[in-house]
């Protein structure tokens, strides 16, 4: 009886052992899967940290030199000062008020022609120049060593940029009308479009600048020139267009001042309000 019971118990245990073994195997598999899952989680966490670090390093930091420059450019306002001042002693002045309209002004000489005119739109009288002619003011004894010159210039009815205006300072008192004389000279030429060219024969100097204020559409250009020693300054309106400190020879007296215009019809060159002073 006891042997049967023992056999039955043994059979029962043997029949149950596969189940126990399977349960243990499943448990082990589950533990292994959990370990693998934890390992994958840790690895994934490492990749996430690396990605975040890479992203952080690629992003620009505000307030550092590594930040990209903003598009566009800053607008700067540039200011200067017009320090032109005429001398106290007037050498020559002419606003053509004493010249009848249609007549050539008595204080000037030329190798061509010209006449004083009036304008409906702008007050005063104006000297209308002829193209390709030279004009010289009658100044007894000529220009002094240092001086200022002021006048107003209008380019009226202009349809082309192919025109020019010359201002000539010459070491001579013979009153010649040569555009390019043999004597030492300094010449300032204002071309269409506001290009300004300076030619100094004695100093072997040539310089070209551009004026932003020169008007060739019927408005008044106030021109002011100052000669002190070797220095030449020229103002067009409020703009200092030229400032050349070695334009003239110090030992010379540029006694003759003359000007010349080259233009085509229907344009007109008109000048007025001349004033020359001694410095």
C-alpha positions in Angstrom: 0.0 0.0 0.0 2.7 2.3 0.9 4.7 1.4 -2.2 1.7 2.2 -4.4 1.2 5.6 -2.7 4.9 6.3 -3.3 4.7 5.3 -6.9 1.6 7.4 -7.4 3.3 10.4 -5.8 6.4 9.9 -8.0 4.3 9.7 -11.1 2.4 12.8 -10.1 5.6 14.7 -9.5 7.1 13.5 -12.8 4.0 14.5 -14.7 4.1 18.0 -13.1 7.8 18.6 -13.7 7.4 19.7 -17.3 5.0 22.3 -16.2 7.4 23.5 -13.5 10.2 23.5 -15.9 8.2 25.4 -18.5 7.2 28.0 -15.9 10.8 28.4 -14.9 11.8 28.8 -18.5 9.1 31.4 -19.1 10.2 33.3 -16.1 13.8 33.3 -17.2 12.8 34.5 -20.7 10.7 37.2 -19.2 13.6 38.3 -17.0 15.9 38.2 -20.0 13.5 40.3 -22.1 13.1 42.8 -19.2 16.9 43.1 -19.0 17.2 43.5 -22.8 14.4 46.1 -22.7 16.2 48.0 -19.9 19.4 47.8 -22.0 17.7 49.2 -25.1 16.2 51.9 -23.0 19.6 52.9 -21.7 21.1 52.9 -25.2 18.1 55.0 -26.5 18.6 57.4 -23.7 22.3 57.8 -24.6 21.4 58.5 -28.3 18.8 61.1 -27.2 21.3 62.9 -25.0 23.8 62.9 -27.9 21.2 64.2 -30.3 20.2 67.0 -27.9 23.9 67.9 -27.3 24.5 68.0 -31.0 21.4 70.2 -31.6 22.4 72.5 -28.8 25.9 73.0 -30.2 24.5 73.7 -33.7 22.1 76.4 -32.5 23.5 80.0 -32.5 23.9 81.6 -29.2 22.5 85.1 -28.8 25.0 87.8 -28.1 28.1 85.9 -29.3 30.3 86.4 -32.3 29.1 83.1 -33.8 25.6 84.5 -34.5 24.9 85.1 -38.2 24.9 88.7 -39.4 21.5 90.3 -39.9 20.4 90.8 -43.5 20.5 94.3 -45.1 22.8 97.2 -44.1 22.6 100.0 -41.6 21.8 103.5 -42.9 24.2 106.1 -41.7 23.6 109.8 -41.7 26.7 111.8 -42.6 26.9 115.4 -41.6 29.4 118.1 -42.4 29.7 121.9 -42.1 29.7 124.6 -44.8 32.3 127.0 -43.4 32.6 129.3 -46.4 32.9 133.0 -45.4 33.5 135.8 -47.8 36.1 138.5 -47.1 35.2 142.0 -45.8 36.6 143.9 -48.8 34.6 143.6 -52.0 36.7 143.5 -55.1 34.0 143.1 -57.7 30.2 142.7 -57.7 27.5 142.5 -60.5 23.9 141.4 -60.3 23.2 143.0 -63.7 20.5 145.3 -62.2 22.0 148.3 -64.0 22.2 146.5 -67.4 19.0 146.8 -69.7 17.5 143.5 -70.8 18.9 142.5 -74.1 22.3 144.3 -73.6 25.8 143.0 -72.9 26.9 144.0 -69.4 29.5 146.8 -69.2 31.7 145.2 -66.5 32.6 142.2 -68.6 34.6 141.4 -71.8 34.3 138.4 -74.1 35.4 136.9 -77.4 31.8 136.0 -78.3 28.4 137.5 -77.3 25.8 137.4 -74.5 22.9 139.4 -73.1 21.1 140.1 -69.9 17.7 138.5 -69.6 14.9 138.3 -67.1 12.9 135.2 -66.1 9.2 134.8 -65.3 9.8 132.2 -62.7 12.9 133.6 -60.9 13.4 137.2 -59.9 16.4 139.4 -60.8 18.4 139.7 -64.0 20.6 137.0 -65.5 23.5 137.0 -67.9 22.7 134.5 -70.7 26.0 133.1 -72.0 26.8 132.0 -75.5 28.3 128.5 -76.1 32.0 128.3 -76.7 32.7 131.8 -75.5 35.1 133.1 -72.7 34.0 135.7 -70.2 36.3 137.9 -68.0 35.3 140.4 -65.4 37.0 143.8 -65.6 39.0 144.0 -62.4 41.7 146.7 -62.3 45.0 145.2 -61.2 43.6 141.7 -61.5 42.7 139.2 -58.8 44.6 139.4 -55.4 46.7 136.6 -53.9 43.8 135.2 -51.8 40.2 135.7 -52.6 36.6 134.4 -52.7 34.2 134.2 -55.6 30.5 133.7 -55.4 27.8 133.5 -58.1 24.5 131.8 -59.0 24.2 129.5 -62.0 21.1 128.2 -63.7 21.1 125.6 -66.5 17.7 126.1 -68.1 15.8 124.1 -70.7 18.4 121.4 -70.6 17.7 118.1 -72.5 21.2 116.6 -72.5 24.0 115.7 -70.1 26.6 116.7 -72.8 27.5 120.2 -71.5 30.2 121.8 -69.3 31.1 124.9 -67.4 34.8 126.0 -66.9 36.2 128.3 -64.2 39.8 129.3 -65.0 42.4 131.0 -62.7 45.5 132.1 -64.7 48.8 133.7 -63.8 48.5 136.4 -66.4 47.2 140.0 -66.8 46.9 140.1 -70.5 43.2 139.1 -70.6 43.7 136.4 -73.2 40.7 134.2 -74.1 42.6 131.0 -74.5 40.8 128.0 -73.0 44.1 126.2 -72.3 46.7 129.1 -72.0 50.4 128.7 -72.0 50.6 130.4 -68.6 50.3 128.3 -65.4 46.6 127.9 -64.5 44.1 126.1 -62.4 40.9 125.1 -64.1 37.7 123.7 -62.6 35.2 122.0 -65.0 31.7 121.1 -64.0 30.2 118.5 -66.4 26.7 117.3 -67.0 25.7 114.8 -64.2 27.6 116.8 -61.6 31.1 115.5 -62.4 33.7 118.0 -61.3 37.2 117.9 -62.7 40.2 120.0 -61.5 43.3 120.6 -63.7 46.4 122.4 -62.3 49.0 122.9 -64.9 51.7 124.3 -62.6 51.2 121.6 -60.0 50.7 118.7 -62.5 47.5 117.9 -60.7 44.3 116.4 -62.0 41.4 115.4 -59.8 37.8 114.2 -60.5 34.9 114.2 -58.0 31.1 114.0 -58.2 28.7 116.6 -56.8 25.4 115.4 -55.3 23.9 118.9 -55.2 24.6 120.2 -58.7 21.3 120.9 -60.5 20.9 121.0 -64.3 17.1 121.2 -64.3 16.4 124.9 -64.0 17.1 125.5 -60.3 19.7 127.9 -58.9 23.2 126.5 -58.1 25.0 128.8 -55.7 28.7 128.4 -56.4 31.3 129.6 -53.9 35.1 129.4 -54.3 37.8 130.2 -51.8 41.5 130.5 -52.6 43.9 130.7 -49.7 47.6 130.2 -50.5 47.8 126.9 -52.3 44.4 125.7 -51.2 41.3 125.6 -53.4 37.8 125.1 -51.9 34.6 124.9 -53.9 31.1 124.7 -52.6 27.9 123.9 -54.6 25.0 124.8 -52.4 25.7 123.5 -48.9 28.1 120.8 -50.2 31.8 121.2 -50.0 32.6 119.7 -53.4 36.3 120.4 -53.5 39.0 120.9 -50.9 42.5 120.6 -52.5 45.4 121.9 -50.4 48.0 121.9 -53.2 46.0 123.2 -56.2 47.8 126.6 -56.6 51.5 127.5 -56.5 52.2 129.6 -53.5 54.7 131.9 -55.3 52.2 132.9 -58.0 49.4 135.4 -58.2 46.5 134.1 -60.3 45.5 137.5 -61.6 42.9 136.5 -64.2 39.6 134.8 -63.5 37.5 133.8 -66.5 34.7 131.3 -67.3 33.4 129.4 -70.3 30.3 127.3 -71.1 29.8 124.6 -73.7 26.3 123.5 -74.4 23.7 122.9 -77.2 20.3 124.4 -77.9 17.8 124.5 -76.4 19.8 124.8 -73.2 20.7 128.1 -71.7 23.5 128.9 -69.2 22.5 131.8 -66.9 24.7 133.5 -64.3 24.0 136.3 -61.8 24.9 137.7 -58.3 28.6 137.8 -58.7 30.6 138.9 -55.7 34.4 138.7 -55.3 36.2 139.6 -52.1 39.8 139.9 -50.9 41.0 137.6 -48.1 
